Amino acid sequence: MRLSPDDLIFWQHGPVKLNGTIAFTWGLMLALTLGSKLVTRNLTTDLARSRWQNLLEIVVGAIEQQIRDVGLQRPKTYIGFLGTLFLFVAASALCTIVPGYEPPTGSLSTTVALALCVFVAVPVFGIRAQGVGDYLKSYAKPTLVMLPFNIISEVSRTLALAVRLFGNMMSGAMIVAILLTITPFLFPIVMTALGLLTGMVQAYIFFILAAVYIAAATRPSEPGPEKAP
C-alpha cells in the first residue's frame, strides 16, 4: 500500500522522474481548465439557461456567500483565488472514484505548494487593500514587541495549513484502503462515499482558513455591509 502518490513512478531518467503526484496534478489541472472552458463557452443572461450554467451559478453563488460570511465584502475580488483552491482540492477528492487515480493532495509536496500560495496571497491582498506601509505596520500591533511573534505566527500557520490537509487526506485514504482490504465485499461503496465526504470537508476547511487569513490581512480597509457594493 502506497502512503503517497510520490511513490508511484511512471518514468525516471537519473534524478529526473515523473511520479504520480506530478501526473495526477497536471491531469487534474487540465481537466478543470477544459471543464471550465466547456461550461462557460455558452453563458447567457436569458431565462432559458442550460443545466450546466445553472449548476455553475449555484456553485459560484455558494462560494461567494461563504467568502462574504467570513468578512470579505467584495467576494468577486477574491473568488478567483479562493474558488480555485476549493475546486482543486474538492476535485482532487472527487476524482478518487476513477480507477487508478490517486489524489495529489495525498502528497506533502502538493499541500505545501497550496499553503505557499496562501502564504503569498495574504500579503498581496493585504497590501492591495491597505497599502505597503499600513500592512507592514500591522505586524507591529498592538506593540512593536509583537513583531517577531506575528512573523512566526504567519509562517507557522502556513506550515499547519499544509500539514493539516496532507495528514487528513492521507489518513482518510489509508483507513479506506485498510478497511477495503479487510472486508473487500462488504464496505466498498460505503468507504468510497466516506472518502469523498472527507475530501469535500477538507476542501471546505482549507478554503475557509485561506479566506479567514485574507480577511484578517484586509479587514482594516474593508467596507462594512452597509457600504458594500
Summary of the structure (lengths in Angstrom):
residues: 229
radius of gyration: 20.2
end to end distance: 52.1
largest distance: 61.8
contacts: 654
relative contact order: 0.14
helix: 76%
strand: 4%
